[in-house]
Amino acid sequence: MKSHYVCCEECDEISRLPYPHRPGVYRCPNCRHTLFRYSPGMVEKLYALSFAALILFMITNLFPFLSFEVMGNKAEATFTTAFIYLYKEGDYLIALALLMTTLVVPAMRILLLLFLTGPIYHRIVPRYASTMLKIFEAITPWGMLDVFLVAILVSIVKLVKMGTIIPGTSLWAFGAMVFVLAYMQMIFDPHPLWDLIDRARGREPDLPRKSER
């Protein structure tokens, strides 16, 4: 059986593992840091979940987020209301940060994963696969939809005493999208994808370059 070498990101220990992978969690023998998780059917699951996340993302941005009614006056808020309000108040940096972390980055993550796993699912490894995978791993920490969801729930609790809060379609879609993206992140592991890219390039995935992992 061929061997597979993985460099630990924490202690730089190079571990020799059997290849092809067996399902399970692989840990560094030196520091016990998780090297990678291998789950059969990961590409198929990510491909399907990317479609679901894209649909939920579109619903989130097309429909009202919630309605607020006080003394007969009713106002509807959309997902982009917070960005517009902060921009008009002169908080440009906060508005930009909120826009990037809750709209631009999640959209990029969904599209990158969709255009990466789609061709691989159909047994095609595109030339841009390595670049897309690097970008996806680089922007992943900047997706903060879960934090934004908690902030929304706290705001609703505070505003409910002032008037009537009516959750909109967008709010339920946004909540579902957060859970879908969280599950995608939980099952995602770049190592099997890098192996597919290496084999498509005609080289065995023996000693991985740490800059790509």
C-alpha positions in Angstrom: 0.0 0.0 0.0 1.3 3.5 -0.9 2.1 6.0 1.8 0.9 9.5 2.3 2.8 12.2 4.1 1.2 15.1 6.0 2.9 18.1 7.6 1.3 19.2 10.9 0.4 22.9 11.0 1.1 23.2 14.7 4.4 21.4 15.3 5.7 20.8 11.7 5.9 17.0 12.4 5.7 15.0 9.2 3.5 12.0 9.6 3.4 8.9 7.4 -0.2 7.7 6.8 -1.6 4.9 4.6 -2.9 5.9 1.2 -5.7 5.7 0.1 -7.4 7.1 3.2 -9.6 5.1 5.5 -12.6 6.9 7.1 -11.8 8.6 10.3 -9.9 11.4 12.1 -6.1 11.5 11.6 -4.1 13.3 14.4 -0.5 14.3 14.7 1.4 11.7 16.8 3.5 14.4 18.4 1.0 17.1 19.5 -2.4 15.4 18.8 -3.5 18.2 16.5 -6.1 17.1 14.0 -4.3 16.7 10.6 -7.5 16.0 8.6 -10.8 14.2 8.6 -11.7 11.8 5.9 -15.3 11.0 5.2 -16.5 9.1 2.1 -18.8 11.2 -0.1 -17.5 14.5 1.2 -17.5 16.0 -2.3 -21.1 14.9 -3.1 -22.3 16.3 0.2 -20.6 19.6 -0.2 -21.9 19.9 -3.8 -25.5 19.4 -2.7 -25.1 21.6 0.4 -23.6 24.4 -1.7 -26.8 24.4 -3.9 -29.0 24.6 -0.8 -26.9 27.4 0.7 -27.0 29.4 -2.6 -30.9 29.1 -2.7 -31.1 30.2 1.0 -28.7 33.0 0.4 -30.9 34.3 -2.5 -34.1 34.1 -0.4 -32.3 35.9 2.5 -31.5 38.9 0.3 -34.7 39.0 -1.7 -37.4 39.0 1.0 -38.0 41.2 4.0 -36.0 40.3 7.1 -38.6 41.4 9.7 -41.4 43.8 10.3 -41.6 46.3 13.2 -44.9 47.8 14.2 -45.3 50.5 16.8 -48.6 52.3 17.4 -50.0 51.4 14.0 -46.8 52.4 12.1 -45.2 49.5 10.3 -41.7 49.3 8.8 -40.0 46.4 7.0 -36.3 45.7 7.2 -34.2 43.9 4.7 -30.9 42.2 5.1 -29.1 45.2 3.7 -30.8 47.7 5.9 -28.0 47.6 8.5 -25.3 48.4 6.0 -27.3 51.3 4.5 -28.1 52.7 8.0 -24.4 52.5 9.1 -23.3 54.1 5.9 -25.7 57.0 6.2 -24.6 57.6 9.8 -21.0 57.9 8.7 -19.7 54.7 10.1 -18.1 53.7 6.9 -15.5 51.2 8.2 -18.1 49.4 10.3 -20.5 49.3 7.4 -17.8 47.9 5.2 -16.8 45.3 7.7 -20.4 44.2 8.2 -20.9 44.0 4.4 -17.8 41.9 3.9 -18.3 39.5 6.8 -22.0 38.9 6.4 -22.6 39.3 2.6 -19.6 39.3 0.4 -17.5 36.6 2.1 -20.4 34.1 2.6 -21.4 34.6 -1.1 -17.8 33.9 -2.1 -17.5 30.8 0.1 -20.7 29.4 -1.4 -19.8 30.1 -5.0 -16.2 28.9 -4.6 -17.2 25.6 -3.1 -20.0 25.2 -5.7 -17.7 25.8 -8.7 -15.0 23.6 -7.1 -17.0 20.6 -6.0 -19.3 20.6 -9.0 -16.6 19.8 -11.7 -14.9 17.3 -9.3 -18.2 15.5 -8.7 -18.5 15.1 -12.5 -14.9 13.7 -12.6 -13.4 16.9 -13.9 -10.6 18.8 -12.1 -10.4 22.3 -13.5 -7.1 24.2 -13.9 -8.4 26.9 -11.5 -9.1 24.3 -8.7 -5.9 25.0 -6.7 -6.4 28.7 -6.8 -10.0 28.5 -5.7 -9.2 26.1 -2.9 -6.5 28.5 -1.6 -8.9 31.5 -1.7 -11.6 29.5 0.0 -9.3 28.5 2.9 -8.0 32.1 3.2 -11.5 33.8 3.5 -13.2 31.1 5.6 -12.2 32.8 9.0 -13.9 36.0 7.8 -17.4 34.5 7.5 -19.2 35.6 10.7 -22.8 34.8 10.0 -23.2 33.0 13.3 -22.1 36.2 15.2 -24.5 38.3 13.1 -27.4 35.8 13.9 -26.8 36.1 17.6 -26.7 39.9 17.3 -30.1 39.8 15.5 -31.7 37.6 18.2 -30.4 39.9 20.9 -31.8 42.9 19.1 -35.2 41.2 18.6 -35.4 40.5 22.4 -34.8 44.1 23.2 -37.1 45.5 20.6 -40.0 43.2 21.4 -40.9 45.4 24.4 -41.3 48.5 22.2 -43.6 47.1 19.6 -44.6 44.1 17.6 -41.9 42.1 15.8 -43.0 40.0 12.9 -40.2 37.6 11.5 -40.0 37.6 7.8 -39.2 34.9 5.3 -35.6 36.1 5.1 -35.0 35.6 8.8 -35.9 31.9 8.6 -33.9 31.4 5.5 -30.9 33.2 7.1 -31.1 30.9 10.1 -31.2 27.8 8.0 -28.3 29.1 5.9 -26.2 29.6 9.0 -26.7 26.0 10.0 -26.1 24.7 6.5 -22.8 26.6 6.3 -21.8 25.4 9.7 -22.3 21.8 8.7 -20.4 22.3 5.5 -17.5 23.7 7.4 -17.7 20.8 9.8 -17.4 18.1 7.1 -15.0 20.1 4.8 -11.4 18.9 4.7 -9.0 20.2 2.0 -6.7 17.1 1.9 -8.8 14.9 -0.3 -9.4 17.8 -2.7 -5.6 18.5 -2.8 -5.0 14.8 -3.6 -7.5 14.9 -6.5 -5.8 18.0 -7.8 -2.3 16.4 -7.5 -3.4 13.2 -9.3 -5.0 15.3 -12.1 -1.7 17.1 -12.5 0.0 13.8 -12.9 1.9 13.6 -9.6 1.5 11.4 -6.6 0.4 13.3 -3.4 3.4 12.1 -1.4 4.9 15.2 0.4 2.5 18.0 0.4 3.6 21.6 0.2 2.6 23.2 3.5 1.8 26.5 1.7 -1.0 24.7 -0.1 -2.3 22.8 2.9 
